[in-house]
Amino acid sequence: MKRKMWGAAIIITVVVLCQGVPSRATDAAAEVVTVDRLATVGESVVLSCNNAAVNASPGVTEWSKDGKLVLRHNSTSTEKFVADSRLAIVNNSALQISNVSGSDEGVYLCNVMPSDIQEQNQHPIKLVLVSGPDAVSINITPAVVLLNGTYYTIQGSEVTYTCSSQSYPAQELSWVFEGLASKPLNVTSGNGTSLSFKKINIIPIDQGNYSCSARNPVSGKTVTSSIAMLVYYRPSRAPRCSSQTGNNASDLLLLCSWTGGYPEPTLQWKHDDEETPGDWQPVLSASAANASLDVTMSRTQLHDGQVLKCVGEHPAVLSRMELPCSVKLKAPYPEGEPMITGISKQNVTLTCQDKDARPPPKITWLRGVRQEEIVPSSKYIISQGEAVSTLVITNCSKESDEGFYFCRSENPVGVRELEVHLSIKSSAYNVGGLIGVVLAIVIVGSGGIIGAVVYLNRERIFLGHRVWSEERNDVLMLVDSDDDAPFEDDVSGLTSLTNGNATPVVNDQHTTRDDHEEPQVHDEEPQEKDIADT
């Protein structure tokens, strides 16, 4: 039984430190050596009696603590001077203390009798109680712990790192940082139960592994705990999205990207409900934890005026980023001249444009009742621009080129066609048209000349007599005569131009011989002046 107890004591992890401490003795040359014996709380410790003679069975063994007798043992019995059941003698002289506690610390001395031992070497044993550290606890604020135990915080935060542990006596704590591309760096160290440091305006290079170590200065026991710290930062811009026609003309390809952040965001496409506007529904199979998300939708899922938007989520962004990343769909509506006239043996150009369709449509040209697609060739030259398409028909002929053409505009929302009728005229038609233009110019010019002549002779034409504009001193006098007939004849001879024909001027005033009026004298000069001014 004694051997088993001794073996158990050896298994217990202990560290023995020896140091020489001067002590008073009867002989000035003698030196008392104190042996430090370490024990952890709760374990059992055995203190050997160094004063016992080798190969001798002592008669009486006495153990004292801090100069006070605590136990006496002889071959038949053990006498205790303190009420402590944890104390016992083993191997005839060694002192065993079970379930060590803080009150057991002190200096123990063994005294051995009989008196035939001429000289006893005093070897006091100093029992030092040590505990911990057993574990180190790490706390980082503000930070979020992921399921795998990794911490993350947001760029720009003010972060406090704290580690703590229990140890007796007081432990030594230290923080070490190891970045992804840097060597381990001692951040700070100190004594006590906890140790903290702070980082202001944390940045991505602060991402890495943080380790806190706790060391018992007496036992030398060291415990280390580490955590991985990530620094999240948001993209510098808002999500960007666009739409285009897929590999199939009836498929819509939605493109959304939100790059520049860490980690990559979660993206999702949503579309409005046609029956209940404003009710946004997620597009099936349209969510991915990636910086970009491409989704294909069929024509059966689309309608004119439909709005689709890309919604991004990122841990560094408190609210969802929904704007300005949205796409509004619009059905095709081709525009152009419905009737075109071409000249035989010359080129004619048909133009079709669709600027409002979203996504931009694919424009093709068809011909005839069967709407056969026109293939580009030397006869048909097709040019595609931004929402504009032109069809050039070279060396036109009435027999082969006259008829109906169709501009077909198609995008994933729908298909619409513009009908164009092409008429081919001979070159004589062109000459006749040119002659008509010339004649129109001649007629317009002649009308101008005739108008000028009429204007210059307006008095003569409308008043029926001549006014000599070059004789400014002549006076026009109206003379009343007793003979009315000549006057009436003159009046009846006046004519006016109506629609280019001479029309007699009818005098509504009838003058009789009985109606004589005295001649009135008029001031001719103002009248002459007025006429001249006209």
C-alpha positions in Angstrom: 0.0 0.0 0.0 2.8 2.4 0.8 4.5 1.8 -2.6 1.2 2.6 -4.4 0.8 5.8 -2.6 4.4 6.8 -3.3 3.9 6.0 -7.0 0.8 8.2 -7.1 2.7 11.1 -5.6 5.4 10.7 -8.4 2.8 10.8 -11.1 1.6 14.3 -9.9 3.2 17.0 -12.1 5.5 19.0 -9.9 8.5 21.3 -10.4 11.2 21.3 -7.8 13.2 24.5 -7.5 16.2 24.5 -5.3 17.6 27.7 -3.8 20.1 28.3 -1.1 18.8 30.4 1.8 21.2 31.3 4.7 19.8 30.2 8.1 21.0 30.5 11.7 22.7 27.4 13.1 24.7 26.4 16.1 27.8 26.1 14.0 28.6 29.3 12.2 30.0 27.3 9.2 26.7 25.3 8.9 24.3 26.3 6.2 20.6 25.5 6.1 19.3 24.6 2.7 15.5 25.1 2.1 13.9 22.9 -0.5 10.9 24.4 -2.3 8.2 21.9 -2.8 5.4 22.8 -5.2 1.9 21.5 -5.0 -1.3 22.3 -6.7 -4.6 22.8 -5.0 -6.5 19.6 -4.4 -3.6 17.1 -4.9 -1.8 15.0 -2.3 1.8 15.8 -1.5 4.4 13.7 0.3 7.3 15.5 2.1 10.3 13.3 2.7 12.2 13.4 6.0 15.7 14.4 5.0 17.0 14.0 8.5 16.2 10.3 8.8 19.3 8.1 8.9 20.0 5.9 5.9 19.1 2.2 6.5 17.9 3.0 10.0 14.5 2.9 11.5 13.9 6.0 13.6 12.4 5.6 17.0 10.5 8.9 16.9 9.8 11.3 14.1 8.4 14.8 14.7 7.1 17.3 12.0 6.7 20.9 12.6 5.3 23.7 10.5 6.6 27.2 10.8 8.3 26.2 14.1 5.1 24.6 15.7 4.9 20.9 16.3 2.1 19.4 14.3 2.7 15.6 14.5 4.8 13.0 16.4 5.2 9.4 15.2 6.8 6.3 16.8 6.8 2.7 15.7 3.4 2.1 17.4 1.4 5.3 17.2 1.0 8.8 15.7 0.2 11.8 17.9 -1.3 14.9 16.2 -1.1 18.4 17.7 -3.5 19.9 15.2 -7.0 18.7 14.4 -6.4 17.9 10.8 -7.2 14.4 9.4 -5.4 15.1 6.2 -2.0 14.7 7.8 -0.4 11.2 8.0 3.0 9.5 8.3 4.1 7.2 5.5 7.2 5.1 5.1 7.9 5.5 8.8 9.0 9.2 8.5 7.5 11.0 5.4 4.7 13.4 5.9 1.7 13.1 3.6 -0.8 16.0 3.1 -4.0 15.1 1.3 -6.1 17.5 -0.7 -3.7 20.4 -0.4 -5.3 23.8 0.3 -4.0 27.3 0.7 -3.6 27.0 4.5 -1.0 24.2 4.0 1.7 26.6 2.7 4.6 27.1 5.0 8.1 25.7 6.0 8.1 22.1 7.3 10.9 20.6 9.3 11.5 16.9 10.2 13.2 15.9 13.5 14.4 12.3 14.0 15.3 10.5 17.2 17.0 8.3 18.9 19.9 10.2 20.2 22.5 7.8 18.8 22.3 9.9 15.6 25.1 12.2 16.3 24.5 14.9 13.8 21.3 15.9 12.0 21.4 18.0 8.9 18.6 20.5 8.9 16.7 20.5 5.6 13.6 22.5 5.9 11.0 22.0 3.2 9.1 25.1 1.9 5.7 24.0 0.6 4.6 26.4 -2.1 1.0 26.1 -3.4 0.6 26.8 -7.1 -2.5 26.7 -9.3 -3.2 27.3 -13.0 -3.2 28.5 -15.5 -5.6 25.9 -16.8 -7.3 27.9 -19.6 -7.2 31.3 -21.2 -10.4 33.1 -22.1 -10.4 35.6 -25.0 -13.0 38.4 -25.6 -13.0 40.8 -28.5 -15.5 43.7 -28.8 -17.1 44.7 -31.0 -16.9 41.4 -33.0 -19.1 38.6 -34.2 -18.3 34.9 -33.8 -18.9 32.7 -36.8 -20.0 29.1 -36.5 -16.4 27.9 -37.0 -15.2 30.0 -34.1 -13.6 32.7 -36.2 -14.2 36.3 -35.2 -14.9 39.2 -37.5 -15.3 43.0 -37.1 -16.0 45.9 -39.5 -13.3 48.1 -41.0 -13.0 51.4 -39.1 -14.2 50.0 -35.8 -12.5 50.6 -32.4 -11.7 47.1 -31.2 -10.7 46.0 -27.7 -8.9 42.7 -27.2 -9.0 41.1 -23.7 -7.7 37.8 -22.3 -8.0 36.4 -18.8 -6.9 33.4 -16.8 -6.7 32.2 -13.2 -3.3 31.4 -11.7 -1.6 31.3 -8.3 0.6 33.1 -7.8 0.0 36.0 -10.2 0.6 34.9 -13.8 2.3 36.5 -16.7 0.1 37.4 -19.7 1.1 38.3 -23.2 -0.6 39.1 -26.6 1.0 38.0 -29.9 -0.3 38.9 -33.4 0.6 37.0 -36.5 -0.7 38.4 -39.8 -1.2 36.6 -43.0 2.1 37.8 -44.4 4.0 38.8 -41.3 6.0 37.1 -38.5 4.6 36.8 -35.0 4.7 40.2 -33.2 4.5 40.7 -29.4 1.7 43.3 -29.0 1.7 43.7 -25.2 2.4 41.9 -21.9 1.7 42.2 -18.2 0.9 40.5 -14.9 -2.5 39.9 -13.4 -5.7 38.1 -14.0 -6.4 39.9 -17.3 -4.7 41.8 -20.1 -6.3 44.2 -22.7 -5.2 46.4 -25.6 -7.2 48.5 -28.0 -7.0 49.1 -31.8 -8.5 52.3 -33.2 -9.8 52.4 -36.7 -9.1 48.8 -37.5 -8.0 48.1 -41.1 -7.6 45.0 -43.3 -4.0 44.5 -42.4 -5.1 43.9 -38.8 -6.6 40.6 -40.0 -4.8 37.5 -38.7 -4.3 35.3 -35.7 -4.2 36.7 -32.1 -2.8 34.6 -29.3 -2.8 35.2 -25.6 -0.4 33.2 -23.3 -0.6 32.8 -19.5 2.4 31.6 -17.6 2.7 30.7 -13.9 6.0 32.3 -12.8 6.5 29.7 -10.1 5.5 26.4 -11.8 6.4 27.6 -15.3 3.2 26.2 -16.6 2.1 28.0 -19.8 -1.3 27.9 -21.5 -2.0 29.6 -24.8 -5.3 30.4 -26.6 -5.6 31.7 -30.2 -8.4 33.1 -32.4 -8.6 34.0 -36.0 -9.7 37.6 -36.6 -11.2 38.8 -39.9 -11.8 42.4 -41.0 -14.8 42.9 -43.2 -15.2 45.9 -45.4 -18.0 46.9 -47.8 -17.7 47.5 -51.6 -16.8 51.1 -52.5 -19.8 51.4 -54.9 -23.4 50.2 -55.2 -24.4 47.1 -57.1 -24.4 47.3 -60.9 -26.8 45.4 -63.1 -27.8 45.1 -66.7 -29.9 43.0 -69.0 -29.3 41.5 -72.5 -30.7 38.9 -74.8 -29.6 35.4 -74.0 -28.4 32.7 -76.4 -32.0 32.2 -77.3 -33.8 35.3 -78.6 -36.7 34.6 -76.1 -34.4 34.4 -73.1 -33.4 37.3 -70.9 -30.0 37.3 -69.3 -29.7 39.4 -66.1 -26.3 40.5 -65.0 -25.5 41.8 -61.5 -22.1 42.5 -59.9 -21.0 44.0 -56.6 -17.3 43.8 -56.3 -14.6 45.4 -54.1 -15.7 44.1 -50.7 -14.7 41.4 -48.3 -16.2 38.9 -48.0 -18.1 38.5 -51.2 -21.7 39.6 -50.9 -24.9 37.6 -51.3 -26.9 38.7 -54.4 -30.4 38.0 -55.4 -32.6 39.1 -58.3 -36.2 40.1 -57.6 -39.1 41.1 -59.9 -42.4 42.9 -59.3 -45.6 41.1 -59.3 -47.8 42.0 -62.3 -51.0 41.5 -60.4 -49.9 43.3 -57.2 -47.3 46.0 -58.1 -44.8 46.7 -55.4 -44.8 43.1 -54.2 -41.3 41.9 -55.0 -40.8 38.2 -55.5 -37.4 36.5 -55.7 -36.4 35.0 -59.0 -36.1 31.2 -58.6 -32.5 29.9 -58.4 -31.2 33.4 -58.3 -29.3 33.7 -55.1 -25.5 33.2 -54.7 -22.8 34.2 -52.3 -20.6 35.7 -55.0 -19.5 39.1 -56.3 -21.6 38.5 -59.5 -24.8 36.8 -60.3 -26.1 35.9 -63.8 -29.7 34.7 -64.2 -31.7 33.6 -67.2 -35.4 34.1 -67.5 -37.7 32.9 -70.2 -40.3 35.0 -72.1 -43.1 33.4 -70.3 -41.9 35.1 -67.1 -41.6 38.5 -68.6 -44.0 41.3 -69.5 -43.8 44.8 -70.9 -42.9 47.5 -68.3 -41.7 44.9 -65.8 -39.0 46.0 -63.3 -36.3 43.7 -62.0 -33.8 44.7 -59.4 -30.7 43.1 -57.9 -30.6 43.1 -54.1 -27.2 42.7 -52.4 -26.4 41.8 -48.7 -23.1 42.3 -47.0 -22.1 41.9 -43.4 -20.4 45.3 -43.4 -23.6 47.0 -44.7 -26.4 47.5 -42.2 -29.2 47.8 -44.7 -29.7 46.1 -48.1 -28.2 47.7 -51.1 -31.1 47.8 -53.6 -30.6 51.0 -55.7 -29.7 52.1 -58.3 -29.4 48.6 -59.6 -32.7 48.0 -61.5 -33.8 47.0 -65.0 -37.0 48.0 -66.7 -38.2 45.9 -69.6 -39.9 47.4 -72.7 -41.3 45.5 -75.7 -40.0 46.3 -79.2 -41.6 49.1 -81.3 -39.8 49.5 -84.6 -40.3 52.8 -86.5 -39.6 53.9 -90.1 -41.1 55.1 -93.3 -44.0 52.8 -94.3 -43.8 53.7 -98.0 -40.5 54.1 -100.0 -40.1 54.9 -103.7 -37.0 53.9 -105.5 -35.6 54.6 -109.0 -34.9 51.7 -111.4 -31.2 50.8 -111.7 -30.4 52.9 -108.6 -29.8 52.0 -104.9 -32.6 52.5 -102.4 -32.2 52.6 -98.6 -34.7 51.3 -96.1 -34.2 52.4 -92.5 -35.7 50.9 -89.3 -35.0 52.0 -85.7 -36.1 50.9 -82.2 -34.6 53.1 -79.6 -36.9 52.4 -76.7 -36.9 48.6 -76.5 -35.1 47.1 -73.4 -33.0 45.1 -73.6 -31.9 46.4 -77.0 -33.6 44.3 -79.7 -32.2 42.3 -82.5 -33.4 43.7 -85.9 -33.7 41.6 -89.0 -35.1 42.2 -92.5 -37.7 40.0 -94.1 -39.2 40.1 -97.6 -42.4 39.0 -99.3 -45.6 37.4 -98.1 -43.6 34.5 -96.8 -41.4 36.8 -94.9 -38.2 35.2 -95.9 -35.2 36.5 -94.0 -32.9 38.6 -96.2 -29.3 37.4 -96.1 -26.6 40.1 -96.5 -25.0 40.0 -99.9 -23.8 42.4 -102.7 -27.5 42.8 -103.6 -28.7 43.5 -100.0 -26.3 45.4 -97.8 -27.4 45.4 -94.1 -25.9 47.7 -91.6 -26.6 47.4 -87.8 -26.1 50.4 -85.5 -27.2 51.2 -82.0 -30.9 50.4 -82.2 -30.9 51.3 -85.9 -30.7 49.0 -89.0 -30.5 50.0 -92.7 -31.1 47.8 -95.7 -29.5 49.0 -99.0 -30.9 47.4 -102.1 -28.5 47.9 -105.0 -29.4 48.3 -108.7 -33.2 48.2 -108.1 -35.6 46.8 -110.6 -39.4 46.8 -110.6 -39.7 43.1 -111.4 -37.4 41.8 -108.7 -37.4 44.4 -105.9 -40.8 46.0 -105.7 -43.0 44.8 -103.0 -43.3 44.5 -99.2 -40.4 44.4 -96.7 -40.6 43.8 -93.0 -38.4 45.1 -90.3 -38.6 42.6 -87.4 -37.5 43.8 -84.0 -37.3 41.2 -81.3 -36.1 41.1 -77.7 -37.0 38.7 -74.8 -40.2 40.6 -74.0 -41.7 40.2 -77.5 -41.6 40.6 -81.3 -43.0 43.3 -83.5 -42.7 44.1 -87.2 -42.8 47.2 -89.3 -44.2 46.8 -92.8 -42.5 48.8 -95.6 -43.8 49.0 -99.2 -41.2 49.6 -101.8 -42.3 51.1 -105.2 -39.8 51.2 -108.1 -40.2 53.8 -110.8 -38.5 54.1 -114.1 -35.8 56.7 -114.8 -38.4 58.7 -117.0 -40.4 59.2 -113.9 -37.4 60.8 -112.4 -37.0 63.2 -115.4 -40.7 64.1 -115.3 -40.3 64.9 -111.7 -37.3 67.1 -112.4 -39.3 68.9 -115.1 -42.1 69.5 -112.8 -39.8 71.0 -110.2 -38.4 73.3 -112.9 -41.8 74.4 -114.0 -42.9 75.1 -110.5 -39.8 77.3 -110.1 -40.7 79.1 -113.4 -44.3 79.6 -112.3 -43.3 80.9 -108.9 -40.8 83.3 -110.6 -43.3 84.5 -113.2 -45.8 85.2 -110.5 -43.3 87.3 -108.7 -42.6 89.4 -111.8 -46.3 89.9 -112.6 -47.0 90.9 -109.0 -44.2 93.5 -109.2 -45.7 95.0 -112.5 -49.2 95.1 -111.0 -47.9 96.8 -107.9 -46.1 99.5 -109.9 -49.2 100.2 -112.1 -51.8 99.8 -109.4 -53.3 103.3 -109.8 -53.7 102.8 -113.5 -55.2 99.4 -113.2 -57.6 100.1 -110.3 -58.4 103.8 -110.8 -58.7 103.8 -114.6 -56.5 106.9 -115.3 -52.9 107.8 -115.2 -51.1 109.6 -112.5 -47.8 111.0 -113.6 -45.6 110.4 -110.7 -42.8 112.3 -112.3 -45.0 115.5 -112.4 -45.3 116.1 -108.7 -46.6 119.7 -109.2 -49.7 118.6 -111.3 -53.0 118.9 -109.5 -55.8 116.4 -110.0 -59.2 118.3 -110.1 -62.6 116.8 -110.1 -65.1 119.1 -112.1 -68.8 118.8 -111.8 -70.7 119.3 -115.1 -74.2 120.0 -116.0 -74.0 117.2 -118.5 -74.1 113.9 -116.4 -74.1 111.5 -119.3 -70.4 111.7 -120.1 -69.6 111.2 -116.4 -71.8 108.2 -116.1 -70.3 106.8 -119.2 -66.9 107.2 -117.7 -67.9 105.6 -114.5 -69.5 102.7 -116.2 -66.3 102.1 -118.2 -64.3 101.4 -115.1 -63.2 97.8 -114.6 -61.5 95.8 -111.9 -59.5 92.6 -111.9 -61.2 89.7 -110.3 -59.4 86.3 -110.5 -57.5 87.7 -113.4 -60.6 88.9 -115.5 -61.9 92.4 -116.1 -65.1 93.1 -114.3 -67.2 96.3 -114.8 -67.5 98.5 -111.8 -71.1 99.2 -111.0 -72.0 102.7 -109.6 -74.6 102.4 -107.0 -75.2 106.1 -106.9 -77.7 107.4 -109.5 -77.4 111.1 -110.4 -80.4 113.0 -111.9 -80.5 116.3 -113.5 -82.6 117.7 -110.7 -79.9 116.9 -108.1 -77.5 119.8 -108.6 -75.1 120.6 -106.0 -72.9 123.5 -105.9 -69.3 122.8 -106.7 -67.2 122.4 -103.6 -63.8 123.6 -103.5 -61.3 121.1 -102.1 -57.9 121.4 -100.9 -56.0 119.7 -103.6 -52.6 119.7 -102.2 -53.3 117.2 -99.4 -55.1 115.0 -101.9 -52.3 115.1 -104.3 -49.9 114.4 -101.5 -51.9 111.4 -100.3 -52.0 109.9 -103.8 -48.4 110.5 -104.3 -47.7 108.8 -101.0 -49.6 105.8 -102.0 
